[in-house]
Amino acid sequence: MTSIISLLLYYLAFGVKLKLPTYAPQKLDSVMDVFGSLSIASLVSLLLPKSWWFIRQPQSPPLLPETFTDVISNTEISRFLHSTPIHNQLSDQYPITPRSSSLISQRLSSIFSPTTSFIILSFIIVFGVFLLWVDMPVGLSSSNKPVITKWHDYTLKQAVSFVARNGTVIVCAVSQPSLLFLNNWLISVAQQKHQDKVLVIAEDYTTLYKVNERWPGHAVLIPAALDAESAQNFGSEDFFNIESRRRRHLLQILDLGNNVMYNDVDMVWLADPFPYLQGNHDVYFTDDMAAVKPLNHSHNLPNPGKEGRINICSCMIFLRPTNRAKLVMSKWIEELQIQHWSKPMKSSDQPAFNSALNKTAGEVDLYLLPQAAFPTGGLYFKNKTWVQETKGMHVIIHNNYITGFQKKIQLFRKFHLWLVDDHSIQSPLGRL
């Protein structure tokens, strides 16, 4: 029974490793080694009973185990003695072979009893179902794990097919310096049970390999890769190029027939945002203005402010795969091509997004999400009164009104939103 339990634990650990390769795979390997060794040792001890040892020592009379009467009843001993020919008993003072054979037969019959056979059969069935449940993409099974270089050929179409759930993909774009923020955001997404939908657009090969090593299939790189250090700096040319490229990726996902949510990774989910995405609107977005709105504010595109422009955030968007949503994305890409990067302007893609919304507003069903649920960082982190008045309504918090990784981390910690310190185990990536 020890061997059977050990084998069960071994294959269970193996199955967990297949499904959850991110949770300390080295430790699982050690556990599997222990269970595997234990099961082999137990099987050997079970199939090679002590009576076999006496075959190698015929010169000494075998000693019956103290518990022999527990193994063979008196009736069975009597039957055994009467069934043994007299001349065999006289010619062989110590009939090792029949006795050993009887012991082996009983041991084997105990191993393959109806109860044990049922347990083994049940395990085989359950394990087979478990393997079917492990919904890994083609080429990602444990017997055919891709080497690092194979991720070069992993396409956006393959990645979307793998991560999409109920026709929805959650997308973020990350370079290596932002991995801690990715992990912090992922923890909050996992707490709302939506991590399986996440696709990481890797902007460099370090990120591609790191994510797919711990979370196979959830990262894809669409060439060409950018310089990781430069791309992290808000206002840099590479930062602008990353933001410009992201919109093409979103349009491609729409063309594949999926809803797509885009998030920056300096966000934290406090609640499930999907109940707020009801209806059949084409594009959902949030206001980046810190001015307080009434709780029942309009969900239409806001009117231009004093400067004659709107300020819709391009960092949290939800799009449905409609032709109208694709029109917005195409217009956004067009505006980005017009708006060239310049160092004095420190351009981002947000002005182009606002321009695209303004130019398509009459043709597209746009929906402004409630401010109380999706506040901008300038409101949530700076207006304590408003935060208290809207307590319990907040869904996604965006740390976007300051720049610099360390400053953002300090602010998150101050508001108890830096989750990687205490909740890394909840991330599909584990502790980075």
C-alpha positions as CSV (number, residue, x, y, z in Angstrom):
1,M,0.0,0.0,0.0
2,T,3.0,2.3,0.7
3,S,4.2,1.9,-2.8
4,I,0.7,2.6,-4.3
5,I,0.4,5.8,-2.2
6,S,3.9,6.8,-3.2
7,L,3.1,6.3,-6.9
8,L,-0.1,8.3,-6.5
9,L,1.8,11.2,-4.8
10,Y,4.5,11.0,-7.5
11,Y,2.1,11.3,-10.4
12,L,0.1,14.0,-8.5
13,A,3.3,16.0,-8.1
14,F,4.0,15.4,-11.7
15,G,0.6,16.7,-12.7
16,V,0.8,19.7,-10.5
17,K,4.2,20.5,-12.1
18,L,2.6,20.3,-15.6
19,K,-0.2,22.7,-14.6
20,L,1.6,25.0,-12.3
21,P,5.2,25.2,-13.4
22,T,5.6,28.6,-11.8
23,Y,5.2,27.5,-8.2
24,A,8.7,26.4,-7.2
25,P,9.3,23.7,-9.9
26,Q,12.7,22.8,-8.3
27,K,10.9,21.9,-5.1
28,L,8.4,19.8,-7.0
29,D,11.3,17.9,-8.7
30,S,12.6,17.1,-5.2
31,V,9.3,15.9,-4.0
32,M,8.9,13.8,-7.2
33,D,12.3,12.2,-6.6
34,V,11.4,11.3,-3.0
35,F,8.0,9.8,-3.9
36,G,9.6,8.0,-6.9
37,S,12.4,6.5,-4.8
38,L,9.9,5.5,-2.0
39,S,7.6,3.8,-4.5
40,I,10.4,1.8,-6.1
41,A,11.8,0.7,-2.7
42,S,8.3,-0.2,-1.5
43,L,7.6,-2.3,-4.6
44,V,10.9,-4.1,-4.3
45,S,10.3,-4.9,-0.7
46,L,6.8,-6.0,-1.5
47,L,7.6,-8.2,-4.4
48,L,10.7,-9.7,-2.8
49,P,9.5,-11.0,0.6
50,K,11.9,-12.1,3.2
51,S,11.3,-15.8,2.3
52,W,13.2,-15.2,-0.9
53,W,16.3,-14.4,1.0
54,F,16.4,-18.0,2.3
55,I,16.9,-19.4,-1.2
56,R,20.4,-18.0,-1.2
57,Q,21.1,-19.7,2.2
58,P,20.0,-23.4,1.9
59,Q,22.5,-24.5,4.5
60,S,20.6,-22.9,7.3
61,P,17.0,-23.8,8.2
62,P,14.6,-21.0,7.5
63,L,13.0,-19.3,10.4
64,L,9.4,-18.5,10.1
65,P,8.4,-14.9,10.8
66,E,6.8,-14.2,14.1
67,T,3.7,-13.1,12.4
68,F,3.6,-16.1,10.1
69,T,0.4,-17.2,11.6
70,D,-1.0,-13.8,10.7
71,V,-0.2,-14.5,7.0
72,I,-1.2,-18.2,6.8
73,S,-4.0,-19.6,8.9
74,N,-3.8,-22.9,10.7
75,T,-6.2,-24.4,8.2
76,E,-4.1,-23.3,5.3
77,I,-1.0,-24.7,6.9
78,S,-2.8,-28.1,7.4
79,R,-3.9,-28.1,3.8
80,F,-0.4,-27.2,2.7
81,L,1.2,-30.1,4.6
82,H,-1.4,-32.6,3.4
83,S,-1.0,-31.5,-0.2
84,T,2.8,-31.9,-0.1
85,P,4.2,-35.4,-1.2
86,I,5.8,-37.4,1.6
87,H,9.0,-38.2,-0.4
88,N,9.5,-34.4,-1.0
89,Q,9.4,-33.8,2.7
90,L,11.9,-36.6,3.4
91,S,14.2,-35.6,0.6
92,D,14.2,-31.9,1.4
93,Q,14.2,-31.1,5.1
94,Y,13.5,-27.5,4.4
95,P,10.9,-27.1,1.7
96,I,11.7,-23.6,0.9
97,T,10.2,-23.3,-2.6
98,P,6.6,-24.3,-1.8
99,R,6.5,-22.2,1.3
100,S,8.0,-19.2,-0.5
101,S,5.7,-19.7,-3.5
102,S,2.7,-19.7,-1.1
103,L,4.0,-16.5,0.5
104,I,4.6,-14.8,-2.9
105,S,1.2,-15.9,-4.1
106,Q,-0.5,-14.5,-1.0
107,R,1.5,-11.3,-1.3
108,L,0.6,-10.9,-4.9
109,S,-3.1,-11.7,-4.2
110,S,-3.1,-9.0,-1.5
111,I,-1.6,-6.5,-3.9
112,F,-4.1,-7.2,-6.6
113,S,-7.1,-7.6,-4.4
114,P,-10.4,-6.2,-5.7
115,T,-10.1,-3.1,-3.5
116,T,-6.5,-2.3,-4.6
117,S,-7.3,-3.0,-8.2
118,F,-10.3,-0.6,-8.0
119,I,-8.0,2.1,-6.4
120,I,-5.4,1.7,-9.2
121,L,-8.1,1.7,-12.0
122,S,-9.7,4.8,-10.4
123,F,-6.3,6.6,-10.3
124,I,-5.6,5.8,-13.9
125,I,-9.0,7.2,-14.9
126,V,-8.6,10.3,-12.7
127,F,-5.0,10.9,-13.9
128,G,-6.2,10.6,-17.6
129,V,-8.9,13.2,-17.0
130,F,-6.3,15.4,-15.2
131,L,-4.0,15.4,-18.2
132,L,-6.9,16.4,-20.5
133,W,-7.7,19.2,-18.0
134,V,-4.2,20.5,-18.4
135,D,-5.0,22.8,-21.3
136,M,-1.5,23.7,-22.5
137,P,-0.9,24.9,-26.0
138,V,0.4,22.6,-28.7
139,G,4.1,21.9,-28.2
140,L,4.0,22.8,-24.5
141,S,3.5,19.4,-23.0
142,S,6.0,18.1,-20.5
143,S,7.3,15.6,-23.1
144,N,7.9,18.3,-25.6
145,K,8.8,21.4,-23.7
146,P,10.2,23.9,-26.1
147,V,13.7,25.1,-25.6
148,I,14.2,28.8,-25.2
149,T,14.8,29.5,-28.9
150,K,11.5,28.1,-29.8
151,W,9.7,31.1,-28.2
152,H,11.1,33.1,-31.2
153,D,8.5,31.4,-33.4
154,Y,5.6,31.7,-30.9
155,T,3.1,33.9,-32.7
156,L,0.5,36.3,-31.5
157,K,-2.2,34.1,-33.0
158,Q,-1.0,31.1,-31.1
159,A,-0.7,33.0,-27.9
160,V,-4.2,34.5,-28.2
161,S,-5.6,31.1,-29.0
162,F,-4.0,29.7,-25.8
163,V,-5.0,32.4,-23.3
164,A,-8.4,33.5,-24.5
165,R,-11.3,32.6,-22.2
166,N,-14.8,33.1,-23.3
167,G,-13.6,35.2,-26.2
168,T,-11.7,37.7,-24.0
169,V,-8.0,38.5,-23.6
170,I,-6.4,40.8,-21.0
171,V,-3.2,42.4,-22.5
172,C,-0.3,44.2,-21.0
173,A,3.0,45.2,-22.6
174,V,6.1,44.8,-20.5
175,S,9.9,45.2,-20.7
176,Q,12.4,43.7,-18.3
177,P,12.7,46.6,-15.8
178,S,8.9,46.5,-15.3
179,L,8.7,42.8,-14.3
180,L,8.1,43.7,-10.6
181,F,5.2,45.8,-11.6
182,L,3.9,43.1,-13.9
183,N,4.0,40.7,-10.9
184,N,2.2,43.2,-8.6
185,W,-0.5,43.7,-11.2
186,L,-0.8,39.9,-11.8
187,I,-1.3,39.2,-8.2
188,S,-4.3,41.6,-8.1
189,V,-5.7,40.0,-11.3
190,A,-5.2,36.5,-9.9
191,Q,-7.1,37.6,-6.7
192,Q,-10.1,38.2,-9.0
193,K,-9.6,34.9,-10.8
194,H,-8.9,36.3,-14.2
195,Q,-5.1,35.5,-14.6
196,D,-5.7,32.8,-17.2
197,K,-6.8,35.4,-19.7
198,V,-3.6,37.4,-19.4
199,L,-1.2,37.8,-22.4
200,V,2.0,39.6,-21.8
201,I,3.4,41.4,-24.8
202,A,7.1,41.1,-24.1
203,E,9.2,44.1,-25.4
204,D,12.5,42.3,-25.0
205,Y,13.7,38.7,-25.0
206,T,14.6,38.7,-21.3
207,T,10.9,39.3,-20.5
208,L,9.8,36.7,-23.1
209,Y,11.9,34.0,-21.6
210,K,11.4,34.9,-18.0
211,V,7.6,34.8,-18.2
212,N,7.4,31.7,-20.4
213,E,9.9,29.9,-18.2
214,R,7.6,30.3,-15.2
215,W,4.3,30.6,-17.0
216,P,4.5,28.8,-20.4
217,G,2.6,30.3,-23.2
218,H,1.5,33.6,-21.6
219,A,4.2,35.8,-23.2
220,V,4.8,36.6,-26.8
221,L,7.3,38.9,-28.5
222,I,6.4,40.6,-31.7
223,P,9.7,41.7,-33.3
224,A,11.6,43.8,-33.2
225,A,12.6,43.9,-29.6
226,L,13.5,47.3,-28.1
227,D,16.2,48.4,-25.7
228,A,14.8,47.5,-22.2
229,E,16.5,50.2,-20.3
230,S,15.5,53.0,-22.6
231,A,12.0,51.7,-23.0
232,Q,11.2,52.1,-19.3
233,N,11.7,55.9,-19.3
234,F,8.5,57.8,-19.7
235,G,8.9,60.3,-22.6
236,S,11.8,58.4,-24.2
237,E,11.6,57.6,-27.9
238,D,11.6,53.9,-27.1
239,F,8.8,54.4,-24.6
240,F,6.8,56.2,-27.3
241,N,7.6,53.4,-29.8
242,I,6.4,50.8,-27.4
243,E,3.1,52.6,-26.8
244,S,2.7,53.1,-30.6
245,R,3.2,49.4,-31.3
246,R,0.8,48.2,-28.6
247,R,-2.2,49.6,-30.6
248,R,-1.3,47.4,-33.6
249,H,-1.3,44.4,-31.3
250,L,-4.7,45.3,-29.9
251,L,-6.1,45.7,-33.4
252,Q,-4.6,42.3,-34.4
253,I,-6.4,40.6,-31.4
254,L,-9.6,42.3,-32.4
255,D,-9.2,40.9,-35.9
256,L,-8.9,37.4,-34.4
257,G,-12.4,37.9,-33.0
258,N,-11.7,38.5,-29.4
259,N,-12.7,41.1,-26.8
260,V,-9.5,42.7,-25.5
261,M,-8.8,44.6,-22.3
262,Y,-5.6,46.6,-22.1
263,N,-4.0,47.5,-18.8
264,D,-0.8,49.3,-17.9
265,V,1.0,47.3,-15.2
266,D,1.2,50.2,-12.7
267,M,-2.4,49.4,-11.9
268,V,-3.9,47.3,-9.1
269,W,-7.3,45.5,-9.2
270,L,-9.3,45.8,-6.0
271,A,-12.4,44.2,-7.5
272,D,-13.6,42.4,-10.6
273,P,-13.9,45.0,-13.4
274,F,-15.9,42.8,-15.8
275,P,-19.4,43.5,-14.2
276,Y,-18.8,47.1,-15.3
277,L,-18.3,46.1,-18.9
278,Q,-21.9,45.1,-19.6
279,G,-23.8,46.1,-22.6
280,N,-22.8,46.1,-26.2
281,H,-20.7,49.3,-26.4
282,D,-17.7,49.2,-28.7
283,V,-15.1,51.0,-26.6
284,Y,-14.9,51.4,-22.8
285,F,-12.4,53.8,-21.2
286,T,-11.7,56.0,-18.2
287,D,-11.2,59.7,-17.6
288,D,-7.8,60.9,-16.6
289,M,-9.0,64.1,-15.1
290,A,-8.6,64.5,-11.3
291,A,-11.7,66.8,-11.0
292,V,-14.4,65.1,-9.0
293,K,-17.5,64.0,-11.0
294,P,-20.9,63.2,-9.5
295,L,-21.5,59.6,-8.8
296,N,-24.2,59.5,-11.5
297,H,-22.1,61.2,-14.2
298,S,-22.8,60.7,-17.9
299,H,-21.1,57.8,-19.6
300,N,-20.7,59.7,-22.9
301,L,-17.4,61.0,-24.1
302,P,-16.8,64.1,-22.0
303,N,-16.9,67.6,-23.5
304,P,-13.6,69.3,-24.1
305,G,-12.2,71.2,-21.1
306,K,-10.9,74.8,-21.0
307,E,-8.0,73.9,-23.1
308,G,-10.3,72.6,-25.8
309,R,-9.4,69.0,-25.4
310,I,-10.5,65.9,-23.5
311,N,-8.2,63.8,-21.4
312,I,-9.2,60.1,-21.7
313,C,-6.7,57.6,-20.3
314,S,-5.2,55.3,-22.8
315,C,-4.0,52.9,-20.1
316,M,-7.2,51.1,-19.3
317,I,-9.3,50.2,-22.4
318,F,-11.8,47.5,-23.2
319,L,-12.8,46.8,-26.8
320,R,-15.2,44.5,-28.5
321,P,-14.3,43.0,-31.9
322,T,-16.7,45.2,-33.8
323,N,-15.9,47.1,-37.0
324,R,-16.5,50.4,-35.1
325,A,-14.0,49.5,-32.4
326,K,-11.5,48.6,-35.1
327,L,-12.2,52.0,-36.7
328,V,-11.1,53.7,-33.4
329,M,-7.9,51.6,-33.3
330,S,-7.1,52.3,-37.0
331,K,-7.7,56.0,-36.4
332,W,-5.5,55.9,-33.3
333,I,-2.7,54.3,-35.3
334,E,-3.1,56.9,-38.0
335,E,-2.9,59.7,-35.5
336,L,0.3,58.2,-34.0
337,Q,1.9,58.2,-37.4
338,I,1.1,61.9,-37.7
339,Q,2.3,62.6,-34.1
340,H,6.1,62.1,-34.2
341,W,8.1,61.8,-31.1
342,S,10.1,64.8,-29.9
343,K,12.2,65.2,-26.8
344,P,10.8,68.5,-25.7
345,M,7.2,67.2,-25.9
346,K,8.0,63.9,-24.2
347,S,5.2,62.4,-26.2
348,S,2.9,59.5,-25.2
349,D,0.2,57.9,-27.2
350,Q,-2.6,59.4,-25.1
351,P,-3.1,62.6,-27.2
352,A,-3.4,60.5,-30.3
353,F,-6.0,58.3,-28.6
354,N,-8.1,61.3,-27.6
355,S,-7.9,62.7,-31.1
356,A,-9.1,59.3,-32.5
357,L,-12.0,59.3,-30.1
358,N,-13.0,62.8,-31.0
359,K,-12.9,62.0,-34.7
360,T,-14.9,58.8,-34.5
361,A,-17.4,59.8,-31.7
362,G,-20.3,60.1,-34.1
363,E,-19.8,56.6,-35.6
364,V,-18.8,54.5,-32.5
365,D,-20.6,53.5,-29.4
366,L,-18.3,54.9,-26.7
367,Y,-18.7,54.3,-22.9
368,L,-17.0,56.3,-20.1
369,L,-16.6,54.0,-17.1
370,P,-17.6,55.3,-13.6
371,Q,-15.0,57.5,-12.0
372,A,-15.7,56.1,-8.5
373,A,-14.7,52.6,-9.8
374,F,-11.9,53.6,-12.1
375,P,-10.3,56.7,-10.6
376,T,-7.1,58.3,-12.0
377,G,-4.1,58.3,-9.7
378,G,-4.3,62.1,-9.3
379,L,-7.7,61.7,-7.6
380,Y,-7.2,58.4,-5.6
381,F,-3.8,59.2,-4.2
382,K,-4.3,62.9,-3.6
383,N,-7.9,63.4,-2.5
384,K,-8.4,61.7,0.9
385,T,-11.9,63.1,1.3
386,W,-13.1,61.7,-2.0
387,V,-11.5,58.3,-1.2
388,Q,-13.4,58.1,2.0
389,E,-16.7,59.1,0.4
390,T,-16.3,56.5,-2.3
391,K,-14.9,53.7,0.0
392,G,-15.9,50.3,-1.3
393,M,-16.6,51.5,-4.8
394,H,-13.0,51.3,-6.2
395,V,-12.2,48.7,-8.8
396,I,-8.9,49.5,-10.5
397,I,-6.4,52.0,-9.2
398,H,-3.8,53.5,-11.5
399,N,-0.5,54.9,-10.2
400,N,0.0,57.2,-13.1
401,Y,0.5,60.7,-11.7
402,I,4.1,60.2,-10.7
403,T,7.1,58.9,-12.7
404,G,10.0,56.7,-11.6
405,F,9.8,53.1,-10.5
406,Q,10.9,53.7,-6.9
407,K,8.5,56.5,-6.4
408,K,5.6,54.4,-7.7
409,I,6.6,51.5,-5.4
410,Q,6.8,53.8,-2.4
411,L,3.4,55.2,-3.1
412,F,1.9,51.7,-3.6
413,R,3.4,50.7,-0.3
414,K,2.0,53.7,1.5
415,F,-1.5,52.7,0.4
416,H,-0.9,49.0,1.0
417,L,-1.1,48.2,-2.7
418,W,2.4,46.8,-3.2
419,L,1.3,43.2,-3.1
420,V,4.6,41.4,-4.1
421,D,5.9,41.8,-0.5
422,D,3.4,39.5,1.0
423,H,1.4,37.8,-1.8
424,S,3.9,36.6,-4.3
425,I,2.6,33.1,-3.9
426,Q,-0.6,34.2,-5.6
427,S,1.2,35.3,-8.8
428,P,1.5,32.8,-11.7
429,L,5.1,34.0,-11.8
430,G,5.9,33.3,-8.1
431,R,8.5,35.5,-6.5
432,L,10.8,37.3,-8.9
